[in-house]
Amino acid sequence: MSAPSLDTPDRQSPFIQCCSNIQRLPYTDCVTPDPGVINLNTNLKSHFVFAIAMMLAAPLLAADEPKNEPAKESTKEPAKEPTKIVPTFSKGVGPGWVELTGKNFLNVNCWEDTWTWKEGHAYCTGNPTGVIRYSEPLTNFEFSCEWMHKQKGGNSGVFVWASPQSIINLTKGNGSLPHGIEVQVLDLGYKEIYEKQYNKPGNWFTSHGDVFPVGPVKMKPFPPVAPDGQRSFPSKETTLGINNWNHYYVRAIDGEVRLWVNGEEVSGGDNISPASGFLCLESEGAPVEFKNLRLRVLDPKETKLPKDMKIDVPVIINPAKRPAVSLEGHPIVGTWVYLNTYTREFLPDGTCILRDGMKILWTRKCVSKTATSVTLEGDLAHEIKGDVLKIEGRYEATMKK
């Protein structure tokens, strides 16, 4: 079957079909048309042409008209506001907290083998008394850690805002501990040992989280307060004894330090000056361990040292691994007697032997000397004054004849 012609009535456009249905008015060549007829014909034609024009223009006008479509929701996510850090008790979990390892701490005045690390777990021998410091000074921060004493009566601590100048002094061999705020880490058995050794009451300290200033640092302690008015005593006793892990959360903000022990806020102080410096871990005579050390630095994020101040990082060899300082020709060589039965024998090779009667108590090396003094391992100082040997500032001995 052939396709229908395009000009057949069934395929004509509506426009053509409409035009074909129009009947034109007859005109007579020799007769003048009536003016009213002419006007009528002209008006009809004008209206018709206008109507056709509007029909053809309608689609175009419609295309140009703005469409009142519903607004589409934006698929772009709104900008997120930075998370505001609100200091609160924590075990170091949440925005801003970072884990600390041995790479974050620098030596101040400890031996190279005083501290050893296995990732975030620190092992401290306790010898000598001294500190390691966080690599950068801090102003406002939160610190979380767990600690465990390995010896009855063990002593240690966490220093907050240790002054840079006191740190410099320690690196040069002057003193043992920095100036700052100490957060005490003390075993429950310390009081018993102290009272037996010194024969006086241990009522000026506790083993549950004392907070106190060291050196020329100012602090108003939170109550209850120690008899000397310097220490903030803990309001609760929550510390566990040796071979048990204890948790400390320390908040240091705007000249105020607060301490939580095993989840309970117990002590602290305010009006602290200076209120910036180094975070330190302390070695003080007994083995202790730290783990899960975490830090959150608050604004200001950076605390700068005074201009032109530089802090060295000393490498100090354990004296036990060093040869003794020779005492050849020194006036201290010989045997000194004190407290009736005790003797200290100094040998030319730099060795000192302590005896009680015939029993040897220890043998130590000389680590430094002057013309009239000798210092042994453990900072045991000896000074000759005339015919008397001053021992550790506590005993007086005379040369055995």
Secondary structure, DSSP 8 states (H G I E B T S, - for coil): -----TTSGGGS-HHHHHHHT-------SSS---HHHHHHHHHHHHHHHHHHHHHHHHHHHHHHS----------S--------------SS-STT-EE--GGGEEESSS-TTTEEEETTEEEE---SSEEEEESS-BSSEEEEEEEEESSTT-EEEEEEEE-HHHHHHHHTT--SS-SEEEEEEE-TTHHHHHHHHHSS---S--SS--EEEESS-EEEE-SSB-TTS--B--SS-----TTS-EEEEEEEETTEEEEEETTEEEEEEEEEES--BEEEEEE-SS-EEEEEEEEEE-SSS-----TT----------GGGS-----TT-TT-EEEEETTTEEEEE-TTSEEEEEETTEEEEEEEEEEE-SSEEEETTTEEEEEETTEEEETTTEEEEE--
